[in-house]
Amino acid sequence: MNKREGLGVVVLNYNKKQVLLLCIKSIYASDYPKLSVVVVDNNSSDGSADAVANAYPDAPLIRNPVNTGVSKGRNLGWRYAKKHFDFEYIIFLDDDTEVEPDYFSKIIKTYQEHPEAGIVTGKAYIDKNTKAFCSVGISVNLYTGIIYDIGVGEKDTGQYNKACYREACGGFAYSARRELFDTLGAFDERYSPYGWEDVDFCLKAKKAGYKTYYIPDAVVVHKGTKAGRDPIPAYERNKIKNYLFLLKQHTNIVQKLCCSICIPFKGFYIICEMILTGHAKVIFSQFQGFFEGLLKIRK
């Protein structure tokens, strides 16, 4: 294998047996020949690991004895790939994703044509049939603290068909140059169990002189997006906790002051939204995450 062209693929799974098998099937259906795959199972209880071992006996499988969360689980796969695979690019896929056959080829081509790109992301649908977007990159405003997936829930009418730079991208289908991961030391595990480790890495990459590049021709389906489903208390709690930590890590004094003014208004809006949509019970988890986040940033 030509190391300058190889791709390492890390699939992280937790209790998603059926969609996990579809994810792996889509990987092996790729038209990109120079890829190596490792599956990391985060101590699933639904037989996921055994299903992978039976269906894909030649695929390396890491059976994590505990659920370490997202960043630690991905880093476990990253360390395995570094030790056992020859590759120049790495991509992390969630268990509930499916990639188009030419997805990897188009991602790699973008890296080769854009040396300034350290991270490349494609067009992500919630459902390919309806062409409803999951994400086409992430917008980050460190003065207001507003961070959101661009295009989420919209129908694809060609409005995001132009390649461009983004501030960040989602971790469900996250590719990067190997040299960048070596430089930054992989995902920051302080964002465990999940929440904002992907944005954190993009912002660090930007400081290191790399850019995040969005290309519309590389298509992936991410079935597990939070768009269209009820909020999950544990998810909301951790996202808010790590959100405050993210802002601490990446804002200067002026941005911190601006955020201190804007965030209370944002919080009030979220509380009203939860009440109006019948999810008032989630508010307690959000408050819990907020106070846990304050404690975390003071350490």
PALUM-54956 format. One line per field, with one value per residue (C-alpha): residue number from 1; z, y, x. Coordinates in nm, 3 decimals. Layout:
<sites>
i: [NUM|...]
w: [Z|...]
v: [Y|...]
u: [X|...]
</sites>
This chain:
<sites>
i: [1|2|3|4|5|6|7|8|9|10|11|12|13|14|15|16|17|18|19|20|21|22|23|24|25|26|27|28|29|30|31|32|33|34|35|36|37|38|39|40|41|42|43|44|45|46|47|48|49|50|51|52|53|54|55|56|57|58|59|60|61|62|63|64|65|66|67|68|69|70|71|72|73|74|75|76|77|78|79|80|81|82|83|84|85|86|87|88|89|90|91|92|93|94|95|96|97|98|99|100|101|102|103|104|105|106|107|108|109|110|111|112|113|114|115|116|117|118|119|120|121|122|123|124|125|126|127|128|129|130|131|132|133|134|135|136|137|138|139|140|141|142|143|144|145|146|147|148|149|150|151|152|153|154|155|156|157|158|159|160|161|162|163|164|165|166|167|168|169|170|171|172|173|174|175|176|177|178|179|180|181|182|183|184|185|186|187|188|189|190|191|192|193|194|195|196|197|198|199|200|201|202|203|204|205|206|207|208|209|210|211|212|213|214|215|216|217|218|219|220|221|222|223|224|225|226|227|228|229|230|231|232|233|234|235|236|237|238|239|240|241|242|243|244|245|246|247|248|249|250|251|252|253|254|255|256|257|258|259|260|261|262|263|264|265|266|267|268|269|270|271|272|273|274|275|276|277|278|279|280|281|282|283|284|285|286|287|288|289|290|291|292|293|294|295|296|297|298|299]
w: [0.000|-0.086|0.247|0.080|-0.039|0.222|0.432|0.784|0.880|1.245|1.313|1.666|1.784|2.084|2.069|1.701|1.560|1.256|1.129|1.217|0.973|0.704|0.779|0.739|0.424|0.270|0.360|0.185|-0.118|-0.164|-0.495|-0.300|-0.279|-0.031|0.295|0.625|0.872|1.248|1.447|1.809|2.012|2.328|2.543|2.359|2.508|2.186|2.031|1.801|1.844|1.777|1.470|1.326|1.405|1.225|0.924|0.878|1.036|0.869|1.001|1.316|1.607|1.940|2.218|2.472|2.822|2.917|2.734|2.733|2.535|2.197|2.208|2.403|2.184|1.865|2.001|2.082|1.716|1.611|1.819|1.672|1.319|1.383|1.503|1.242|0.926|0.664|0.580|0.518|0.602|0.880|0.890|1.186|1.118|1.361|1.363|1.213|0.900|0.543|0.283|-0.092|-0.295|-0.411|-0.074|0.025|-0.323|-0.330|0.021|-0.068|-0.396|-0.204|0.027|-0.270|-0.446|-0.135|0.077|0.319|0.407|0.728|0.770|0.494|0.535|0.289|0.244|0.511|0.482|0.756|0.488|0.132|-0.010|0.131|0.092|0.426|0.555|0.870|0.826|0.567|0.820|1.144|1.198|1.499|1.638|1.940|2.014|2.060|2.154|1.878|1.724|1.497|1.212|0.885|0.684|0.945|0.859|0.525|0.199|-0.058|-0.343|-0.442|-0.192|-0.056|-0.380|-0.365|-0.200|0.070|0.401|0.727|1.085|1.187|1.101|1.280|1.417|1.274|0.949|1.036|0.818|0.877|0.764|0.970|1.023|1.178|1.420|1.513|1.570|1.781|1.969|1.853|2.011|2.350|2.595|2.840|2.626|2.729|2.719|2.419|2.300|2.108|2.068|1.692|1.700|1.944|1.705|1.410|1.605|1.712|1.352|1.243|1.498|1.361|1.011|0.863|0.727|0.737|0.385|0.284|-0.045|-0.165|-0.394|-0.108|0.034|0.363|0.544|0.921|1.061|1.425|1.407|1.681|1.418|1.433|1.762|2.120|2.328|2.543|2.900|2.931|2.589|2.669|3.004|2.859|2.559|2.779|3.023|2.748|2.561|2.844|2.846|2.470|2.508|2.787|2.569|2.255|2.344|2.425|2.697|2.463|2.331|2.686|2.783|2.475|2.543|2.903|2.769|2.485|2.648|2.908|2.624|2.438|2.752|2.798|2.437|2.483|2.803|2.627|2.335|2.565|2.742|2.421|2.262|2.568|2.684|3.011|3.194|3.000|3.150|3.477|3.288|3.105|3.430|3.575|3.277|3.306|3.672|3.605|3.323|3.555|3.794|3.508|3.373|3.720|3.765]
v: [0.000|0.346|0.524|0.861|0.750|0.502|0.564|0.439|0.399|0.386|0.286|0.350|0.153|0.135|-0.082|-0.021|-0.372|-0.346|-0.007|-0.090|-0.381|-0.153|0.100|-0.156|-0.292|0.057|0.096|-0.224|-0.125|0.179|0.233|0.345|0.037|0.151|0.148|-0.036|-0.065|-0.114|-0.138|-0.021|-0.156|0.044|-0.248|-0.295|-0.525|-0.597|-0.845|-0.588|-0.713|-1.076|-0.972|-0.791|-1.082|-1.321|-1.104|-0.957|-1.199|-1.031|-0.684|-0.587|-0.558|-0.394|-0.505|-0.226|-0.365|-0.039|0.237|0.507|0.756|0.911|1.079|0.799|0.533|0.705|0.757|0.387|0.312|0.580|0.425|0.082|0.224|0.395|0.071|-0.167|0.027|0.227|0.539|0.909|1.002|0.894|0.898|0.832|0.704|0.662|0.329|0.482|0.626|0.495|0.631|0.646|0.425|0.726|0.903|0.815|0.878|1.228|1.305|1.190|1.382|1.699|1.653|1.604|1.916|2.138|2.109|2.368|2.138|1.948|1.829|1.748|1.688|1.597|1.653|1.463|1.361|1.237|1.032|1.004|0.949|1.272|1.452|1.622|1.755|1.640|1.882|2.052|2.173|2.370|2.744|2.874|3.227|3.268|3.617|3.506|3.144|3.033|2.703|2.504|2.254|2.435|2.317|2.079|1.974|2.159|1.983|1.974|2.208|2.273|2.552|2.390|2.265|2.484|2.368|2.606|2.640|2.587|2.668|2.307|1.985|1.704|1.400|1.139|1.132|1.308|1.289|1.443|1.420|1.178|1.442|1.672|1.406|1.335|1.705|1.773|1.444|1.316|1.411|1.582|1.323|1.590|1.615|1.265|1.104|1.315|1.666|1.922|1.718|1.752|2.132|2.158|1.967|2.187|2.504|2.367|2.271|2.628|2.763|2.517|2.661|2.405|2.457|2.260|2.207|2.117|1.935|1.867|1.576|1.340|1.211|1.032|0.942|0.990|0.830|0.916|1.293|1.466|1.646|1.514|1.326|1.417|1.558|1.302|1.426|1.271|1.405|1.757|1.752|1.657|1.886|2.190|2.093|2.052|2.356|2.580|2.401|2.454|2.828|2.845|2.675|2.882|3.233|3.537|3.785|4.000|3.695|3.568|3.900|3.896|3.537|3.619|3.865|3.651|3.308|3.395|3.505|3.185|2.984|3.159|3.083|2.714|2.691|2.846|2.608|2.305|2.418|2.496|2.164|1.961|1.875|2.067|1.765|1.806|2.151|1.999|1.803|2.118|2.313|2.023|2.030|2.406|2.393|2.095|2.297|2.590|2.357|2.206|2.536|2.647|2.351]
u: [0.000|0.116|0.133|0.080|-0.263|-0.386|-0.696|-0.759|-1.125|-1.236|-1.598|-1.724|-2.026|-2.253|-2.566|-2.643|-2.605|-2.833|-2.719|-2.358|-2.361|-2.502|-2.230|-1.952|-2.116|-2.111|-1.742|-1.641|-1.852|-1.627|-1.449|-1.140|-0.914|-0.651|-0.840|-0.804|-1.091|-1.107|-1.431|-1.436|-1.726|-1.793|-1.913|-2.244|-2.508|-2.699|-2.458|-2.299|-1.943|-2.036|-2.238|-1.936|-1.705|-1.938|-2.014|-1.666|-1.418|-1.119|-1.200|-1.005|-1.247|-1.171|-1.405|-1.385|-1.460|-1.634|-1.818|-1.552|-1.757|-1.691|-1.350|-1.182|-1.341|-1.230|-0.881|-0.860|-0.929|-0.681|-0.403|-0.477|-0.468|-0.135|0.016|-0.125|-0.217|-0.029|-0.228|-0.201|-0.561|-0.795|-1.173|-1.401|-1.751|-2.038|-2.218|-2.533|-2.370|-2.360|-2.121|-2.170|-1.932|-1.727|-1.726|-1.370|-1.229|-1.372|-1.249|-0.894|-0.897|-0.983|-0.686|-0.456|-0.586|-0.599|-0.283|-0.424|-0.715|-0.649|-1.008|-1.257|-1.629|-1.902|-2.274|-2.468|-2.832|-3.063|-3.239|-3.116|-3.466|-3.606|-3.272|-3.315|-2.985|-2.817|-2.528|-2.311|-2.058|-2.076|-2.091|-1.897|-1.929|-1.704|-1.841|-2.201|-2.135|-2.372|-2.259|-2.487|-2.500|-2.554|-2.854|-2.992|-3.348|-3.353|-3.437|-3.160|-3.247|-2.887|-2.834|-2.516|-2.364|-2.056|-1.736|-1.614|-1.435|-1.622|-1.530|-1.592|-1.772|-1.952|-1.771|-2.010|-1.805|-1.483|-1.173|-0.833|-0.475|-0.271|-0.002|-0.261|-0.380|-0.019|0.042|-0.267|-0.264|-0.605|-0.940|-0.931|-1.062|-1.169|-1.483|-1.590|-1.835|-1.942|-2.000|-1.788|-1.468|-1.513|-1.548|-1.259|-1.033|-1.132|-1.059|-0.721|-0.647|-0.724|-0.477|-0.220|-0.266|-0.508|-0.859|-1.182|-1.313|-1.668|-1.731|-2.087|-1.998|-1.905|-2.235|-2.297|-2.619|-2.629|-2.941|-2.878|-2.896|-3.095|-3.304|-3.659|-3.623|-3.701|-3.415|-3.232|-3.161|-2.812|-2.716|-2.835|-2.657|-2.319|-2.349|-2.408|-2.134|-1.876|-2.005|-1.886|-1.551|-1.519|-1.575|-1.321|-1.061|-1.109|-1.227|-1.018|-1.112|-1.327|-1.511|-1.568|-1.726|-1.949|-2.052|-2.136|-2.394|-2.530|-2.545|-2.815|-3.045|-2.967|-3.042|-3.375|-3.466|-3.381|-3.589|-3.888|-3.843|-3.835|-4.154|-4.341|-4.246|-4.349|-3.997|-3.988|-3.845|-3.522|-3.466|-3.342|-3.075|-2.973|-2.937|-2.741|-2.507|-2.468|-2.360|-2.133|-1.980|-1.913|-1.734|-1.535|-1.408|-1.298|-1.067]
</sites>
